[in-house]
Amino acid sequence: MDVHAVPADRQKAWYLSLMAPNIKGPTHAWLDPSRIYCNSQALVDCVQDLLDPFRTEPIDLVAGIDAMGFILGASLATTLGKGFLAIRKAGHLCVPTEQQEYTDYTGLKKNLETRLDALKPGLRVLIVDQWIETGGTMKAAIHLVEKLGGTVVGVAAVAIENTEGGKWIKERYKFSQCIPEELQNQIDQKYLDSFKI
């Protein structure tokens, strides 16, 4: 599919067909959703789909996880007219920070950090990432926000896989994802039928 093409009849989540499979091997994620962001209408529709479950929720701040969560997080924040907080990989911020250790989808132990002056008790935060596979990174971001007194309103991502960590998030927090229920099994099996086209 042409990365800039927009179908005349835009079905819900039509933009998922822009996602591309991994062709570089096991050190990379199994799928790349980033072509969605290259198509202006796809990005707008993706953001609207992610915000739908939160339309009635008071949100004070949107947080995005380094690095691909910055794209969607900033887009959601702009759409809502709210501020954006970057949750970084440790070592990138030159101001006082709080850190949280986690294990990423490759099994490596890492740390996330965020600045200390952006969160205060009771601030209602929507946390955004591109994809939730094992849930380790998102769980760390949740713990970081809560450690600093913020209230996690919910979690948004293009997809949340039904792994142990993905289920932990879905059971405890309001969430939104772009993946319709009929595609969840394909996402969990790490293969989309649209790859055949």
C-alpha positions in Angstrom: 0.0 0.0 0.0 1.2 3.5 -0.9 2.3 5.1 2.4 0.4 8.3 1.6 -2.7 6.7 0.1 -6.0 7.2 1.9 -8.9 4.9 1.1 -12.2 6.6 0.0 -14.1 4.6 2.6 -12.0 4.8 5.8 -13.1 1.9 8.0 -12.1 2.0 11.7 -8.3 1.2 12.1 -7.8 1.2 8.3 -4.3 2.5 8.8 -3.2 -0.7 10.4 -2.6 -2.0 6.8 0.3 0.5 6.7 2.2 -1.5 9.3 5.2 -3.5 8.0 6.7 -6.8 9.1 10.2 -7.1 10.5 12.7 -8.0 7.7 15.9 -7.5 9.8 15.9 -10.4 12.2 15.3 -11.2 15.9 17.1 -8.2 17.4 14.3 -6.0 16.1 10.6 -5.8 17.0 8.4 -8.1 14.9 6.4 -5.3 13.3 6.9 -1.6 12.4 3.9 0.7 12.8 5.9 3.9 12.0 4.5 4.3 8.5 1.2 5.2 10.1 2.9 8.5 11.2 4.0 9.3 7.7 0.4 9.5 6.5 -1.3 12.6 7.9 -4.8 11.1 7.8 -3.7 7.8 9.3 -2.0 9.7 12.2 -5.1 11.8 12.9 -7.4 8.7 12.8 -5.0 6.7 15.0 -4.9 9.5 17.6 -8.7 9.8 17.6 -9.1 6.1 18.1 -6.7 6.1 21.0 -8.5 9.0 22.7 -12.0 7.6 22.3 -12.1 5.7 25.6 -10.8 8.8 27.4 -13.2 11.4 26.1 -14.9 11.8 29.5 -11.8 11.5 31.6 -10.1 14.6 33.0 -6.5 14.4 31.8 -3.9 16.9 33.0 -0.8 15.7 31.2 0.2 13.2 28.6 3.4 11.2 29.1 5.2 9.4 26.2 7.8 6.7 26.6 11.2 7.0 24.8 11.3 7.0 21.9 8.4 6.0 19.7 5.9 6.9 22.4 7.0 10.5 21.9 5.3 10.6 18.5 1.9 9.4 19.6 2.1 11.0 23.0 2.9 14.4 21.7 0.1 14.0 19.1 -2.4 13.1 21.8 -1.3 15.9 24.0 -1.6 18.4 21.2 -5.1 17.1 20.3 -6.2 17.4 23.9 -4.5 20.8 24.4 -2.4 19.4 27.3 1.2 19.3 28.2 3.6 16.5 27.3 6.0 14.7 29.6 8.9 12.7 28.1 9.7 9.5 30.0 13.3 8.9 28.9 15.8 6.1 28.9 18.1 6.8 31.8 21.1 9.1 31.3 19.5 11.5 28.8 18.1 14.2 31.1 20.5 16.9 32.5 18.1 17.9 35.4 17.2 16.1 38.7 15.3 12.9 37.9 13.5 9.9 39.4 14.4 6.5 37.9 12.7 3.1 37.6 14.3 -0.1 36.6 12.6 -2.5 34.2 13.3 -5.4 31.8 12.5 -4.6 28.2 11.1 -6.9 25.5 14.6 -8.2 24.6 15.2 -9.3 28.2 17.7 -6.5 29.0 17.6 -4.7 32.3 17.3 -0.9 31.8 16.1 2.3 33.6 13.5 4.9 32.7 13.7 8.4 34.2 11.7 11.6 34.2 12.3 15.0 35.6 11.2 15.6 39.2 9.5 19.0 38.7 6.8 17.9 36.1 4.6 15.7 38.3 2.8 16.6 41.5 0.4 14.6 43.7 -3.0 14.1 42.0 -1.9 15.1 38.5 -3.9 12.9 36.1 -1.6 11.4 33.5 -2.3 9.4 30.3 0.7 7.3 29.5 1.4 6.5 25.8 3.8 4.2 24.0 3.8 2.8 20.4 3.5 -0.9 21.3 3.2 -3.0 24.5 4.7 -6.4 24.0 5.9 -7.8 27.4 4.6 -4.8 29.3 7.9 -4.2 31.2 8.6 -0.7 29.8 5.0 0.5 30.4 4.9 -1.0 33.9 8.0 0.9 34.7 6.5 4.2 33.4 3.4 3.6 35.4 5.4 3.0 38.6 7.5 6.1 37.9 4.4 8.3 37.5 2.8 6.9 40.6 6.1 7.1 42.6 6.1 10.8 41.9 2.4 11.2 43.1 0.7 11.2 39.7 -2.5 9.4 39.0 -2.5 7.1 36.0 -5.7 7.8 34.1 -4.9 5.1 31.6 -2.6 3.7 29.0 -2.7 4.1 25.2 -0.7 2.2 22.5 -1.2 1.1 18.9 -1.4 -2.5 20.3 -1.2 -4.2 23.7 -0.3 -7.9 23.3 -2.0 -10.4 25.6 1.3 -11.4 27.3 1.5 -11.6 31.1 2.6 -8.0 31.3 0.0 -6.8 28.7 -2.8 -8.6 30.7 -1.5 -7.0 34.0 -1.9 -3.6 32.4 -5.3 -4.3 30.9 -6.6 -5.7 34.3 -5.5 -2.7 36.4 -5.8 0.3 34.1 -8.2 1.8 31.6 -6.5 1.3 28.2 -7.0 2.0 24.5 -5.4 0.4 21.5 -6.0 0.7 17.8 -6.2 -3.1 17.3 -9.8 -4.3 16.9 -10.8 -7.4 18.9 -10.8 -9.5 15.7 -7.1 -8.8 15.1 -6.0 -9.4 18.7 -5.2 -13.1 18.1 -3.1 -12.2 15.1 -1.2 -9.6 17.1 -0.6 -12.1 19.9 0.7 -14.6 17.3 3.0 -11.9 15.9 1.7 -12.1 12.4 -1.0 -10.2 10.5 -2.9 -11.6 7.5 -2.3 -8.2 5.8 1.4 -9.1 5.4 0.2 -11.5 2.6 -1.0 -8.6 0.5 
